[in-house]
Amino acid sequence: MLVQLARAAGAQVVGAARGSRKLDLVRDLGADAVVDYSEPGWTTRVREATGGAGPDVVFDGVGGEIGRAAFDVTARGGRFSVHGAASGEVTVIDPVRARHKGVTVIGIEQLFGFAPHLRRWAARMMSQAAEGVVRPIIGQTFPLERAAEAHAAVENRTAVGKTLLLI
């Protein structure tokens, strides 16, 4: 969704993911460039894709070492949003380091302020989906009795898109 929303807003998008299936999806959704963050030198490719400056906005859903590297490549004066920890570790950025770099770090606590906006944002997303601006990506479905397999796919980070349990 982030790729689609950023493209709809006119942003240049550099998508970072692990593995060809996810990279292909990010590319298909409209990313201008894609990089595999499991490969050495991925941050150099991000810088190259942004003309050397690094991205102005980074959405970190991975955390850990990948999140720290993503912070390092964030453009001076940019914004770094921590919104997940797929690696099992939330990215923690030293506030002094962020100030020195001029990067605003938006922590996971940003989610606490979403409640007052949910209805308006949901209506907007539904309108954008109806207009074809964004589309949900359902990568796999499992019958409810195979819920453990569905959870394993998400935990192992082999799932692409959303994973649905069917009842």
Salt bridges, closest charged atoms under 4 A:
ASP24 OD1 - ARG27 NH1 3.03
ASP32 OD2 - ARG7 NH1 3.00
GLU39 OE1 - ARG45 NH2 3.37
ASP72 OD1 - ARG97 NH2 2.03
GLU89 OE2 - ARG68 NH1 2.86
GLU149 OE1 - ARG146 NH2 2.97
